[in-house]
Amino acid sequence: MTKIYRYKVFNLILHSEDLEIPDLPETKSKIKPDVEVKKEDSSLWPRLQETKEDTYFIKIAKEEIRLTIEGIGSLRITNGNKIAWDKHLTIPNRDILNIILGSGLGSILIQRKTLVFHGNALSKNGKAIICLGESGAGKSTLAYALTEIGWDLISDDLVAVKSNLVLPGIPRIKLWQDAVDAFKLDSDKLSRVRNKINKYILVDKKNYNMSKPIKIEKIYLLVNKKQSKIVEHSIDNQKAVFIGLRNNLFRPRFVRGLGKEGFTFQTITNMQNSLNVSILSLPNNINVMKKDLKKFDLIDNS
C-alpha cells in the first residue's frame, strides 16, 4: 500500500509517495498537491532530443529536466509539478533526498517562473536578509552563527523570491566538519549530506511553522577577504548589483535551457532598483565572526 507523506515548502503543497522527507515541514492539508514526488523506473523514460545546454549528466527539454547522478540515481523533473526519481538499490535514501531537495526542487521553482538564488535567507523582527556568495564564502557558517543569536532561518541552499518576498523554504543548514567542530557540535548526532562525505545537516525544527513570505530588507554578497572583522561595503553601481545577483542564480544552465532567462533578468532588474544590496566581508575566524555579529546589525547597519 502506497504511503503519502505531505509537506509544505516554498508555498507549495508537496506529496511524496513512500519516501519520507524529514527535512521538510509537514502539513495536514488534504488538498490536491502542487508537486508530486514519485519513484519510477528511469529506463522507461522517453528519450529526449539533444540541446546545446545538455551535458553528460543533464538533459533539458521544454518544461523538463533530467539529471543523472553517477553512483546514485536519476531525476526527471517535469512541468513544475512532478519529481520522478530512481536510485541504485544499495544507495541510502539520504543520498537521493539531497538531490531532490536541491536540483529537484530548484528545477520545479524555475519551471514555475520563480526567481531562485543559491544562498540562504534569514529573518529577524519580521524583516529578511538574503546572503549570496561563491562556495566557501561562508554563507552557511554565517547563517548558523545568526541562528545562535536569535535569527530565524527561512531557507538554505535554495532561496525563492517573488515580488521582493522570500518564500519559506527548507529549514536546514549544511556545515562542513571544520564548522561543526568550531560550533562545538557533535557530528555523530548529525546526518551526513551524502554517505562518506564530512558535511552535515542541521534541521531548524523550530521554524517548521513559518508559513508566510517575508519582505526582503537587504541582500548581501559575501566575500572572504581574510579581514579581522566584519565589514560592509555599499554598491552604488547598478550594473555591478545586477551582475552580482545574476552570478548567484541557482543553476543558470537550467534557467537558460528552460527558456526562463528573459523573465529572470527582468525580475533581477526590478529587484536591483528597489532593494539594498551590499558586499559583506567576513573574517576567517568563526569565533571572531560570532563576536562581531553581536554588535553588527545586518538589517539596520548603515
C-alpha positions in Angstrom: 0.0 0.0 0.0 1.3 3.4 -1.0 2.0 5.8 1.8 1.7 9.5 1.1 3.9 12.0 3.0 2.5 15.6 2.9 4.7 18.7 3.1 4.6 22.4 2.5 7.6 24.2 1.1 8.1 27.4 -0.9 4.3 27.9 -0.5 3.7 24.7 -2.4 1.9 21.5 -1.2 4.2 18.6 -1.9 3.2 14.9 -1.7 5.9 12.2 -1.6 5.0 8.6 -2.3 6.7 6.1 0.0 9.7 8.4 0.5 9.8 10.3 3.8 11.5 13.7 3.6 12.3 14.7 7.3 13.9 18.0 6.2 10.6 19.5 5.1 7.7 20.9 7.2 4.8 18.6 7.3 1.2 19.6 6.6 -2.2 18.1 7.3 -3.7 19.7 4.2 -5.6 17.2 2.0 -5.9 19.5 -1.0 -4.5 18.4 -4.4 -0.7 18.7 -4.3 1.2 21.3 -6.4 4.1 18.9 -6.6 4.3 15.1 -6.6 7.5 13.1 -5.8 7.3 9.5 -7.1 9.7 6.6 -7.7 9.8 5.5 -11.3 11.9 3.1 -13.5 14.2 5.5 -15.3 14.8 3.0 -18.1 11.2 3.6 -19.2 11.6 7.4 -19.5 11.2 8.6 -23.1 14.4 9.7 -25.0 14.9 13.4 -25.2 16.2 15.3 -28.2 19.6 16.9 -27.5 20.0 20.6 -26.9 23.0 22.9 -26.5 22.5 23.1 -22.8 22.9 19.3 -22.4 25.9 17.7 -20.7 26.7 14.1 -19.9 24.7 14.4 -16.6 22.0 16.9 -17.6 19.3 16.8 -20.3 16.9 19.7 -20.8 13.7 19.8 -22.9 10.6 22.0 -22.8 9.5 22.0 -19.2 11.6 19.0 -18.4 15.0 18.4 -16.8 16.7 15.1 -16.5 19.6 14.6 -14.1 21.9 11.6 -13.8 24.0 11.5 -10.7 26.8 8.9 -11.1 26.7 6.2 -8.5 23.4 7.4 -7.0 20.5 7.6 -9.5 18.4 9.8 -11.7 15.7 12.6 -11.5 13.1 13.6 -14.0 11.5 17.0 -13.2 8.5 18.0 -15.4 6.0 20.8 -15.8 6.7 22.4 -12.4 4.6 19.7 -10.7 6.4 16.4 -10.6 9.8 15.0 -9.5 10.3 11.4 -10.6 13.3 9.6 -9.1 15.2 6.4 -9.4 18.2 5.2 -7.5 20.6 2.3 -7.2 19.4 -0.4 -4.8 22.4 -0.1 -2.4 22.2 3.7 -2.2 20.6 5.1 1.0 17.6 7.3 0.7 19.5 10.3 2.1 21.7 10.4 -1.0 18.8 10.8 -3.4 16.9 13.0 -1.0 19.6 15.7 -1.1 19.4 15.7 -4.9 15.6 16.0 -4.7 15.8 18.9 -2.2 18.5 20.7 -4.3 18.3 20.4 -8.0 14.9 18.7 -7.9 13.0 21.5 -6.1 15.2 24.2 -7.7 14.0 22.9 -11.1 10.4 22.9 -10.0 10.7 26.5 -8.9 12.4 27.6 -12.1 9.7 25.9 -14.2 7.1 27.7 -12.2 8.7 31.1 -13.0 10.1 31.7 -9.6 13.4 33.6 -9.1 15.8 31.2 -7.3 19.2 32.1 -5.8 21.9 29.8 -4.5 22.3 31.2 -1.0 20.4 31.4 2.3 17.8 33.7 3.8 17.1 34.6 7.5 14.8 36.9 9.3 14.6 39.0 12.4 11.7 41.1 13.7 9.7 40.4 10.5 12.5 41.5 8.1 14.6 39.3 5.9 18.1 39.3 4.6 19.5 37.1 1.8 23.1 36.0 1.8 24.7 35.1 -1.5 28.2 34.2 -2.5 30.5 31.6 -4.0 31.1 28.2 -2.4 33.4 28.7 0.6 32.4 32.4 1.1 30.9 31.5 4.5 27.1 31.6 3.8 26.2 28.5 5.9 28.6 29.4 8.7 27.2 32.9 8.9 23.6 31.5 8.8 24.3 29.1 11.7 26.0 31.8 13.8 23.0 34.1 13.3 20.5 31.4 14.4 22.6 31.1 17.6 21.8 34.7 18.4 18.1 34.7 17.7 17.7 34.9 13.9 15.2 32.6 12.2 16.3 30.5 9.2 14.0 30.9 6.2 15.8 28.7 3.8 19.2 27.5 2.9 20.7 26.5 -0.4 17.6 27.5 -2.4 16.3 31.0 -1.9 13.0 31.5 -3.7 11.8 35.1 -4.3 8.5 36.6 -5.5 7.6 40.3 -5.5 10.6 41.1 -3.2 9.4 38.5 -0.7 11.3 35.4 0.4 9.2 32.2 0.3 9.6 29.9 3.4 11.8 27.1 2.2 13.9 24.3 3.6 14.8 25.0 7.2 18.2 23.3 7.4 21.8 24.3 7.2 24.7 22.2 5.8 28.1 22.6 7.6 31.5 21.1 6.8 33.4 19.2 9.6 35.6 22.3 10.5 32.5 24.4 11.1 30.8 21.7 13.1 33.9 21.5 15.3 34.1 25.3 15.6 30.5 25.5 16.8 31.2 22.5 19.2 28.5 20.3 17.7 28.5 16.5 17.9 28.8 15.2 14.3 27.9 11.7 15.5 24.4 13.0 16.1 24.0 14.7 12.7 23.1 13.3 9.3 25.6 13.5 6.6 24.7 15.3 3.3 25.9 12.2 1.5 27.4 8.9 2.6 31.1 9.2 3.4 31.2 13.0 2.9 32.1 15.1 6.0 29.3 17.6 5.5 26.4 17.6 7.9 22.7 18.6 8.0 21.3 20.7 10.8 17.5 21.0 10.6 15.9 24.1 12.3 12.7 22.4 13.6 11.6 25.5 15.5 10.8 27.2 12.2 8.6 24.4 10.8 5.6 26.6 11.3 7.0 29.5 9.3 4.3 29.8 6.6 4.2 33.4 5.3 6.6 35.0 2.8 8.8 37.7 4.4 9.8 41.1 3.0 13.4 41.4 1.9 15.2 44.2 3.7 18.8 43.7 2.4 20.8 41.4 0.2 24.4 40.7 1.0 27.1 39.4 -1.5 29.5 37.6 0.7 33.3 37.6 0.2 36.1 36.2 2.4 39.0 38.6 2.4 40.7 37.3 5.5 39.9 40.5 7.4 40.0 40.9 11.1 36.3 41.9 11.4 33.0 42.1 9.6 33.0 44.9 7.0 30.1 46.1 4.9 30.7 47.9 1.5 27.9 49.6 -0.3 27.4 49.1 -4.1 26.5 52.3 -5.9 26.8 50.9 -9.5 23.5 49.3 -10.6 25.3 47.2 -13.2 27.5 45.7 -10.5 24.4 44.9 -8.5 22.8 43.2 -11.5 25.9 41.2 -12.2 26.2 40.2 -8.5 22.7 38.9 -8.4 22.9 37.2 -11.8 26.1 35.4 -10.8 24.3 33.9 -7.8 21.4 32.4 -9.6 20.6 28.8 -8.8 21.6 26.6 -11.8 21.9 29.2 -14.6 22.0 26.3 -17.1 18.6 25.2 -16.1 17.3 28.8 -16.4 18.7 29.0 -20.0 17.6 25.6 -21.0 14.0 26.1 -19.8 13.7 29.4 -21.6 13.3 31.5 -18.4 16.2 33.9 -18.9 14.0 36.8 -20.0 11.7 36.5 -17.0 14.7 36.0 -14.7 16.7 39.0 -15.9 13.7 41.3 -15.8 12.9 40.2 -12.3 16.5 40.9 -11.2 16.4 44.4 -12.8 13.2 45.2 -10.9 14.9 44.0 -7.7 18.1 46.0 -8.1 16.1 49.2 -8.4 14.1 48.6 -5.2 16.4 46.7 -2.8 19.5 47.5 -0.8 22.4 45.3 -2.0 25.8 45.3 -0.2 29.1 43.4 -0.1 29.8 41.8 3.2 33.4 40.7 4.1 33.7 38.1 6.7 36.7 37.2 8.9 38.1 33.7 8.6 37.9 33.0 12.3 34.5 31.8 13.3 34.8 33.0 16.9 35.7 36.5 15.7 32.7 36.5 13.4 30.4 35.3 16.3 31.7 38.1 18.5 31.2 40.7 15.7 27.7 39.6 15.0 26.6 40.6 18.5 27.2 44.3 17.7 26.9 44.3 13.9 23.2 44.8 12.8 22.8 43.2 9.4 19.4 44.8 8.9 19.9 48.4 10.1 23.6 48.8 9.9 24.5 51.9 7.8 
